[in-house]
Structure formats: structure tokens, C-alpha cells
């Protein structure tokens, strides 16, 4: 994969450039992520904030996480597309929603978290790292 890779929300009001490869790509099976994705899990690409450049207005939404931290999200106010999540106490780490990339071929989760809430019909690929809850 060659970087940078461009990305955007559905309407194009928010665009971004991912300058380097993500540090980690994971699938989360918690009930909140199932609700967010309207599917069995949500995929996240963890990147350093310095490795991504955003353009356009984003709104913010926050909720308490099971860990006791705050789970915050940035999204497009026009189409509602989530762009990334973050913990306000860890501003240097961004949890990008990689389905918004123009090239989604990097979306290959190497681990699955919150498998204790996983849908029974979904089979995690053999050999993939799993965590019952949040993970390491």
C-alpha cells in the first residue's frame, strides 16, 4: 500500500489524508459498535494524530465508555458519517473509521475485541487475536 490515502464522509463535506499506515486495525464486537455500524462489528484503524490531516467541519459526540474513559466521536454534520473516535485523555491517538477511505483494501483486522458480545453467526478467522473485552 502506498501512502498517502485520501478519505471522506459520504457527502464529501469532510475530507482527510492519511499520511502513514495505521498502527493497528481491529474489529470491535461490543453492543455500542454493533449499533454504530448497523452490523456485527465496527472496524477501527488506530493512527497517530500527526499522521492524518482533516478538512471540513465536524461535530462531536461523547459517551462514557465501559472502561470509565470517555468515548468521543467526530462526524460530518451534513451526512452524519462517523469519521473517527478518540479518548479526550489521549489526544495523540485517533481511531479512524477506515470504511471512509478511498482505498479500503487496508481494512484487514488483526484482532477482534469485545468478542464476549459477538453475534453467534459471525466466525472470527482462525489464528486472529481475540479479547473477551477491551483488549490490551
N, C-alpha and C positions, 0 to 999 in steps of 0.2 A: 504494500500500500504506500502510495506517495502522498505526502502532506505538503501543503495544507489541503483540507477538505472543507467545502462550503456547506452550510446548513441553513434552514429557515423554518418558520412556522408554516401552517397551511396557506395563509393568505399572503405571506411574504412581507408582512409588516415588521417582523423581527428576523434579522439575518445574523449569521455569525461565521467565523472562520476558525476551524480547529487547526492549530499550528503543528501539533505533535500527536503521536499515538497515545491513546488512553493508557493509564497505569493499570486499569482493571476494568473488565466488563463482566457484570453479574446480573443474574435474574433474581428478582425478589418475589416470593410467593405469598407475602403477608396479605391479609384481607384488604388493607388500605390500597395496596398496589393492584390487587385484582379489581377493585372499584375504579381506580385511576385508569387502568389500561382497558377496562371492559373485557378482560380476558383472564387467562390463568395466572399470569405474572406480568411484571413490568421489568424492562431491561434498562440498566444504568451503565454509563461509561464514566468512570472516575477520572477526572483530569485536573491538573493544576490550573488555578485561575489565571496564571500568567501564560498559559498555553492556548487561550481562547479569547477571541475578540468579538464583542457583540455590537450590533447596531439596531436601533429602533427602540420604541417604548415598551417596557414590560411592567406588568403589575405583579404584586407579591401576595402570597397567601401563606399562612403559618398554622401549624397544629402541634400539640405536644406529641412526642414520639413515645413508644413503649419503653425506650431506654432512659427516659427522663430528659432527653435533649429536646430541642425544638427542630421540627422538620419544616423547612421553608421551601417554597417553590416560586419560580419566576415563570410567567406565562404571557402570551400575547393577549392584550385586552380586546382585540377585534375578533379573532377566531377562537380564542380560549386554549390554544395549543400549549401544553406544558413544554418549556424549553429545558429547564434544569431545576434540580433540587439542591439544597445546601443546608448545612448546620451553621447558624449565625456565629457560633463559637469557634468555627473552623473556616474562616473566610477564604483561605487559600485552596480549598478543595471544592470542586464543583461536580455534581452528579448529573451529567448531561443525559438527556433522553435522546439516545442515538438514532431513533427512528426519524428524527428531523434532519439527519444528514442527507446530502445529495447522493452519496455513495454509501449504502447501508451494508456493504459486504463485510465491514469490520464487526458487525453485530454477531459475535460468537462468544456467548457467556462461558467463562472458565469456572464459574462457581454459581451455586444456587443457594440462596438464603431463605430463611423462614419456611423451610420445607415442612415444618410441623403444621402449616396451614395450606399446604399444596393441594390442588384438586386431584382427586384419586385417578382420574382418567389421563393425567399428564405423566409421561415417563421421562425421567431425567436420564440423559445419555450416560451409559456406563463409564466409569472412570472419572466423572466430573466431581469436583469437590463440592460437598454439601454441608449445610449447617442447619440445625433444627430451628434456631432463632436468628439473631442478627449476624453472627459470624465474627471472625477475628478482625 
